[in-house]
Amino acid sequence: MSNTAPPMPSLPPQPQQPLQKKSRTNAVIIGSAAAVIAAVVATGVFIVNSRDDDKKAEATRTADSATSGEVFAENEEPAQDEPEPEDGEAQVFGLDDTVTYRNEVAVSLSKFTRGTSSSTAAPENTPYLKFTVRVENGGASTVDTTALSVNCAYGEDGKEGELVIDSERGLKGSPSTRLLAGRSLTVTWACAVPESEKTVQIEVSPDFETETAIFTGDVK
């Protein structure tokens, strides 16, 4: 008697599960979603980068403006006022010039001659330079010519030429009258000047309120 077990009956083969087809709709949806996400991410990166670029550009413009302002300030020269003549500042003219003041009073010199004072003059027996001072009042107010001032100097060193008063020669100095508007006045003046001196300087002021004019040049 055999102990061998009888063979087991063979089972029929199991049926295979049918393969499922991938849904095209799902694939399209998944692909679209991925594309949208990628676009959003890319857009976000672009926006961030754009904002960063704007900030950098703004910072660059600010730095350029500051630098430009500093360079301009360094190169800019301070404004300088043009010099103006001070009140009462004397102006220089030739001996044959006519000077018209702001109040329309005009002064001129003429008839330069030389002579020697008499023994009764002050100073006496002194060589002098004689000339005529003409004052014309073209303004509307009276000019006090009693305050007429005439000062002389001669030579390169500017030595003072003393006023010569000599009644015998008709040298009386300043006038004793006022000059009305529209009138003119001539005064004969003399200053002590050695015959060897050619260069003279004569300062004239018609009254106390008018600035001094300086006439200068050579005489015979």
Salt bridges, closest charged atoms under 4 A:
GLU58 OE1 - ARG61 NH2 2.52
GLU136 OE2 - ARG134 NE 2.95
ASP144 OD2 - ARG178 NH1 3.72
GLU168 OE2 - ARG169 NH1 3.26
